Each structure stands twice: as C-alpha cells, then as structure tokens.
Amino acid sequence: MKIPLSRPDITEADIEEVVAVLRSTQLSLGPKMEEFEARVSTYIGAPYGIAVNSGTSGLHLCIRALGIGPGDEVLVPSFTFVAAANAIRYEGAVPVFVDIELRTLNLDPTRLEEAITSRTRAIVVVHTFGVPADMQSILQIARKHHLRVIEDACEALGAEYQGTRVGAFGDLAVFAFYPNKQITTGEGGMIVTQDPRLAADIRAMRNQGRYVSDAWEQHSVLGWNYRLSEINCALGCAQMRRIDEILASRRNVAESYNRSLSTLRGVKVPVLSYEDRSTSWFVYVIQLDPTFARDERDRLMQHLLHQGIGCGRYFAPIHAQPAYSGVSVLHSLPNTDFVSQRTIALPFFNRLADESVFEVTEALEEGLSLL
Ligand SMILES: *Cc1c(COP(=O)(O)O)cnc(C)c1O
C-alpha cells in the first residue's frame, strides 16, 4: 500500500522505554503495569484501571464481572466491531441488536426501550469512531430499568461528552490499544471503573482468579490469563505521555480531510464538532450519498486499493456476519443497514501528510467519475 489505512506512531522515546523493560528483570505484573493503569484511569477520571491483553478480553471480563450469563440479554449495536457482541456470547448470554442514530452512528436511545425485556441485564454502549454516544439519555433509560452499563470505549480514548471523558459514565468501561487505535501497546486493553468491588473481581479474573489478598497458588474464582506484559505496558506509558499531542494531530488530519473533500459531490464527510461532545478521532469514515448502490461503493473501494490507497468498510454489521447466523435479529435495523452499505474508511493515522490527503482526494474523485 502506498498509503496504508493505518500506521502506528512509535517514537525513539517509546522504543527506549520498552527496551528498558527488556533490560530489567520484571517482564510481567510489575511497575510499568501499575504506572500504565494509573495513567489511563487518572486521565479518564475513574479511580480504578485494570490492564488486560486486549479490548476483547476486557469486554469479556466486564460481562463476567456483572454476573451476566445464560438466559440474560444484553443490548448492543450491530454497527460496530464484532468483539462488542462476542463478549456477551462468551458467557452464554444473548446479544440483542439495537439500531443506531444517523447523526452520531451510535445506539439510538429512542430504540432502546422497545428492546428491553424482563431478561435484559445490561447495555453495551459503543462510542463508535470515537464519537461519544448520547450518555444522558442512555443512562436515564438504564436507571429506569435497572440495567448495567458497559461503555465500549475501545475507539474513543480522550473523547468527551458534556465535559467528561468517556469511560467515566458506565459501571465499567473498556479501552483498547491495538495498533490502529489512538494509542497502542501492540495488543492490549484496559478496563476502568469507579467500583472497588468490580475492580477487585476483574483484577482477580485477569490473573487466573487470584485476588491480591490470596495466598500464592490460591485461586478463589474461575480466572483467565488476560494479563498485559510489562513490555506492552511500557509502550502504553510512553504513548500516554504524548496523548494530547497524538489526539491533536489526529484532529488536524480529520480537518485536513474535511477541507480537501468538501468539493467532492456525492460524499458526506464526518461531523467535525458537536455542541455537547468532542470526538477522539479513531478512523476517518466517509459516507456515499443514498443515490449510490452498495456495489458502487465496493467498486470505488477497489479503485482506491488499485491506486495503493488503503480503505475498508467500517463496519460490516455484526448481525450479518456468518458467525451470527444463529443469533436472532429481534428489532429492525434500518439505519445500520443503510449506513453500512455506504461507508468507506480512508487512510488515517497521526502522521498522515497533507500531500497524502490530497492524493486520496484525487483518487476518490477519479473513482467517483468512473462509477
Ligand atoms: C478495537 C475494538 C475492540 C477491541 O479490540 P481488540 O483487538 O480486542 O483490542 C472492541 N470494540 C470495538 C468497538 C473496537 O473498535
């Protein structure tokens, strides 16, 4: 790829911090993990942070920690990454898909209540593409129906809703650090919470079911090895030190794209600023006008790929995945179906140069003219 879809931003300082761990004697469950947990949880404004080896592991432990299991239902969007729903299925619970709103591409609060039954236990709220969901309405509905709220903030480190960073709203929240996220640890994730009991349970479950107070080789509950090594955590610490700079450069790239693409007909660019929330830019996703058919979108993507320009359909909805053929779709998802047929994620990363933005724009323009 001449211009890849995503590219990690690793500095010499990042590398040195990782190498320092390799020269030390502690490669797991050490000071870098504690520092990384403190850095992320403090940044979010939640007292507890528990590092795990992926965002998916984090979501799994959230479902488990809330005691959600067979027979329980959890509300979740279908227009998101498959991990959000998989975590529910790992524990034998049923994901119930709820449609999104067109403005933010997040869960539509007006569609939540129709999906609530006597078996509903929780809502997994995803802050899609780094745009905060409508937390005020969602929390109100959750309180009314005694539902737990898990924020899937894997795409939204640093995004704010009404002046508060996402991750500080739910009973539990999860961040992820795969290389295409705002910050990376190679692989990795973090659960944050305000609840000391949930934090202690999750800390135990990540480490083979051992509580901090447990004796050596005492396993109080069923656990997993979802630990994040010191090597990964060191990279996370180094990246967190630059978080403001990283988010600012991503915002600049998004602004640059919006300016550059403003002349293209048939392309809807993402919203740069909302009144009550601020985006932490994860990916840059355009939507083609409704006049374009799905196969035209796919042909346009082929054109970009032939020009060496990385792109992807974000998202192919979960309910349409073969792995979900056995999971019933109980509620109509018109916005999910509509949006997922016309989205294209364009190359997007911290150091994407303006010249590349122009190159992508030209390739898009040419591709559109060929449709
Ligand atoms: C990235 C992501 C995750 C977690 O991904 P991992 O690769 O397991 O770290 C979960 N949910 C969403 C919405 C994501 O974008």
Ligand as a Chemical Component Dictionary entry (heavy atoms), coordinates in Angstrom:
data_LIG
# 
_chem_comp.id                   LIG 
_chem_comp.type                 NON-POLYMER 
_chem_comp.pdbx_formal_charge   0 
_chem_comp.three_letter_code    LIG 
# 
loop_
_chem_comp_atom.comp_id 
_chem_comp_atom.atom_id 
_chem_comp_atom.alt_atom_id 
_chem_comp_atom.type_symbol 
_chem_comp_atom.charge 
_chem_comp_atom.model_Cartn_x 
_chem_comp_atom.model_Cartn_y 
_chem_comp_atom.model_Cartn_z 
_chem_comp_atom.pdbx_ordinal 
LIG C1 C1 C 0 -10.842 -2.385 18.785 1  
LIG C2 C2 C 0 -12.168 -2.636 19.346 2  
LIG C3 C3 C 0 -12.373 -3.585 20.373 3  
LIG C4 C4 C 0 -11.295 -4.441 20.971 4  
LIG O1 O1 O 0 -10.392 -4.906 20.094 5  
LIG P1 P1 P 0 -9.096  -5.774 20.492 6  
LIG O2 O2 O 0 -8.500  -6.007 19.160 7  
LIG O3 O3 O 0 -9.545  -6.991 21.181 8  
LIG O4 O4 O 0 -8.211  -4.938 21.378 9  
LIG C5 C5 C 0 -13.647 -3.706 20.874 10 
LIG N1 N1 N 0 -14.678 -2.950 20.430 11 
LIG C6 C6 C 0 -14.512 -2.032 19.467 12 
LIG C7 C7 C 0 -15.694 -1.226 19.059 13 
LIG C8 C8 C 0 -13.268 -1.854 18.878 14 
LIG O5 O5 O 0 -13.130 -0.946 17.905 15 
# 
loop_
_chem_comp_bond.comp_id 
_chem_comp_bond.atom_id_1 
_chem_comp_bond.atom_id_2 
_chem_comp_bond.value_order 
_chem_comp_bond.pdbx_ordinal 
LIG C1 C2 SING 1  
LIG C2 C3 SING 2  
LIG C2 C8 DOUB 3  
LIG C3 C4 SING 4  
LIG C3 C5 DOUB 5  
LIG C4 O1 SING 6  
LIG O1 P1 SING 7  
LIG P1 O2 DOUB 8  
LIG P1 O3 SING 9  
LIG P1 O4 SING 10 
LIG C5 N1 SING 11 
LIG N1 C6 DOUB 12 
LIG C6 C7 SING 13 
LIG C6 C8 SING 14 
LIG C8 O5 SING 15 
# 
